[in-house]
Amino acid sequence: MEATTNPAPKIGLTRIGLADNITCNNKFVSVMGTATPMVVSTHPFSLELIKFDRTLPIPFYQQLKDGLTDAIRDQALASGVRLPSEREFCEHFGISRLTVRRALNDLTTTGWLVSQPGKGTFVRQPKVEQGTRQMMGLSADMQKRGHSVTSRVLGLSIVPATRKTAERMKLAAGDELVLLERVRYLDGEPLAIERTYLNRQLCPGIETYDLTKSLYSILRQSYGLKIVRAEQTYEAAAAGVREAEILETARRAPMLCSERTTYLENDAVIEHGVAWYRGDRYKFHTVLINPVIPGGELGEFNLEIEGEKG
């Protein structure tokens, strides 16, 4: 028999006006926390890991980039390792500082490295990958892959559903929703901001629970709800001022914005929300299958592309 999740004291619960319509451009009031410092590895870095072949018609900066990228992929360069200075690269390989700088800048821009003023250049943690083949929350998915997931509640309130939100959740305008805003941390580093509307009729009193824990576990264990499917869309976005501060990234840094509507076995909607993921820490994986129709011909992909008319 599954143990139930124990309630916790209410966290900043308020009743506010009409819920805003969810879009990837929404802004919301948040409670800032202290920055999470990057974990610096004590593993030494050997320049012997990088091999140059001066007989190849490949630019030296590209060979340096490829060598560093391969070392990171093969985990010969662990997350948090501080790289040698530009001068050390130059002296060891007999190349110019401009060549070294170009390679390191390219790797920083593409998310392999991170530069900290006054401290040096470090290997960034690899992007976490999430797929679409199973209906699974972030906590369960990442823990299954060996990661530690924690949460911090940014805001908790009871709001009436707007007409648009009510339509998406199959409710009447004005029905009570629980609006939950959280920041999710992966291995101690901020990964995502989640803004979720919950159907309060299906989970009355959920605002009294410890919502730093897995939301889906609470819904399943304490309310006996069976989540069976979700409709989810992804689009590119840029970090605003608040998102950048909360996720400890640069303003206008690339992000992945996900919008999800979650259904129970009776087709009732329990959740509708948006999540903003750091583009340098998260990637999305899916498997596309081209069905074979009678006669041996290939069927068509079911691909929908939405655009905005300009």
N, C-alpha and C positions, 0 to 999 in steps of 0.2 A: 504493500500500500504506500502511495506517495505521501511524503511529508508535506504539509501545507506551509505556505510562506507566511511568516508572522507579520502582523501589521506593525507599522512604525508611526511615531508622532507625525502630525501634519507638517508639511514643509511649505511655508509661505502661501497657503491657500487663500485665494481671493475670488470674488465674483466680479467679473467685468462685463463690458458691453458686448455688442455683437462680434462674433469671431470673424477675423479677417479671412478673406479668401486665400487659400494657399497657392502661392506661386513660387518659383525659384528666385524671384527678386524680392520676396518679402523681407522686411527688417523687423526685428523685435528687440524688446528691452532685455538685457542679459545681465547676469551678475558675474563680474570678472574675477578670475582667480590668479594666483601667482603663476608665472611661467614655469613650465617643466623643463629643467635643464637636460641637455642632451647627454646620454650616457657615453662617456669616453672609454674606449677599449684600451687595455694595457698591453694588448698583443703588439709586438714590434712589427714594423713594416720593412721588408727587405726590397731594395731596388732591383735585386737579382730576379724578382718575379717578372719584371718587364724585359722583354727581349726585342732588340732592334736588329733589323736586317738592312744594312745600307745598300745592298745590291737590288732591293726591290724598288720599283717605281711608285712607291707609296710615301706620301709626305710624312716627315717625322712626327708632326703633331697628331696625325691619324694613327700612326703606329703606337704612340703613347696612349692615346684614347682607347684603342682596341685592347692594348695590354692591360690597362687599368680596369676596363669593363669586364674582360675575361676573368681577371683575378677576383673581382667582386662577385660575378656570377658563380664562380667555382668555390666561393667562400674562402679563398686564400687570403682575401682582404675582408676582414670582418667589419660589421657595423660598428661605427664609433672610432675606428682607427684613424689617427691623425697622420696625414701624408707629410713627407719631407717638404722642406721649403723649395721655392722655385730655384734658388741658388744651388741646392743639393742636387736637384734633377739635372740642372745644367752641367755641373761638374762631373757627375757620374756618367752621363750619356754624351757629353760633348756637343750639346745642342744649345740654341739660343734661349734666352729668357722669354722672348716673344713666342717661340714655339711651345714652351711649357705652359705659358699663360693661356694661349689659345686652347690647348687641350683641356686644361683644368676648367676654364670658363665654359666650354661646351658641355663638359660633364656636370657642371653645377647647374647649368640651364636646363639640362634634360633630367635632372633629379638623381643622378648617381652620387654626387658629392654635395656637401653643404659647407659654405664658407662662413666662419665666425670671426669678425674683426678682432684683431688683437690676440686671437687664439690659434688660428690656422685653418686648414681645409681638412674636413673629415669625411669618411665614408658614411653616406646616409643609410638609414635602415631601408631594406628592400620594400617595394610596394606589396601590400597585402592583396590577395586575389579573392574575389567572391564570385561564385557562379550562380546560375539560374535553374539548375536542374532539380533543386529541392526547395520546399517551403520551410525556411529556417531563419531564425532571427540572427542578428549579428553576434550576440554572445555565444550561442550554441555553435554557429558556423566557425568562428575564430578559435574557440576553445578546442574544437575538434581538430584544428590545424596546429594546436600547440601554443596558441597565443593567450595572453592574459587580457581580459576585457573588463574595464571598470567604467562607471558612469558618475556624472555629477549633475544634479538637478539645477537647471537655470531658472525655471519658472513653472508654477503649477496653479491652475485656476479653473473655475467652472464658468462656462460661457454658453450663451444660446447659439444655436446653429443658424447661420445665414442661409438664404435661399439656395445659393450655389453649393455650399457645404452639405446642406440637407439633401439635395438631389444626389450628390455623390455617395452619401451614406444611407440613402433610402429612408430618410427621416422627414419629419415636418419641420418647417422653419420655426425656430424658437425652442426646439427640443434641447435639453441640457446635454452638453458635451464636457468632457474633461480635456483641457488643453495642457499637454505636458511638453516641456522643452528641456532637453538634456544635451550635454556634451559627452561623447563617448571616447574613451582612451584605449589605445591598443599598446600593450607593453609599456604603459606609463606615458605615452606620447599622444596628444590629442589627434584624433582621426576624423571625427564627424560631429556635426550639430544635427540633432533630430528635433523636429517639431511635429507633434502627433496629436490628433483629435481622437478621443475614445468615446464610443457610445455608452453614456453613463447608465442607460437603462439596462444594459447587459452586464455591467460590472459596478453596481452601486457601492460606494464607499472605497473604491480603489485608491482614491486620493489619500487614504490613511495608511497605505502600505509603503514599504521602503522601496521607492521607485528607482533607486540606484541599482537595484537587482534586475534580473532579466524580466522584462515586461511580459513576454509570452509565457514564461514559467508561472508567473502570478495568475495570468488569465486561465491557464490550463489547470493548475493545482488548486487554486483558491475558488475559482468560479466554475470549474468543470467545462470550460469552453474548448471546443475542438476547432482549431484553425486549419482549414483545408487548402486554401489557395489565395493568391494575391495577384493583382494586376499592377505592373510596375513599369515606369518609363524613366529614361535617363536623358539628360542633356548637359551640354557644357555650360559652365557659368564662371564668373570671376568673383573673387572674394571682395566683399565690401569692407568697410572699416571695422565693424563689429565682428564679422566672421574672421577677419585676419587677426584681430586681437584674441579672440577666444581660441582659435586653432593655431595660434603662434606661427603665422605665416605672413607673407607679404601682401599688402593691399593689391587687389587685382590679380593675385596669383590664380592660376587655373584650378578649377574645382569641378567635381562631378555632382550634379544635382539629380536626386532620385525622388520620384513621387510614387507613393504606394497606396493602394486600397486593398484591405485585407478582409477576407470573407470567412464565415463559419460554415459548418456543414449544412445548415438550413438556408444558406445564401444570404444571411444577414451580414451587414457590414459592421465589424467591430472597431476598425481603425482606418483612418485616412491621414496621411502625413507626408512631409517632405524632409529629406536629409541632404545635407551639404557635406561632401567628402573632400578631403585634401587631395588635389590631383597628383601630388608627389608621393602619396602614401597609399593610394588605392587604385586598383584596376579591376575592370569588369570582364568576366569570361563567360562565354556562352558557346553552345554547340549547335550548329545549323545542320539540319538534315533535309536533303532534297528527296521528297517522296517519289516513288516510282509508280506511275499510273498504268492501267491495263494497256498491253501492247508494247511494253518495254520502254515507253518514252518517259522522260523525266518530267515531273510535275513542276509547278511554279513555287518559288519561295513566297511565304506569306510575310512580306516586308512592308511595313507602313512607314512612310516618311512624312512628317508634318513640317510645313514651312510657313513663314509669315510673308504675306504679300507686301511689297514695298512700293 
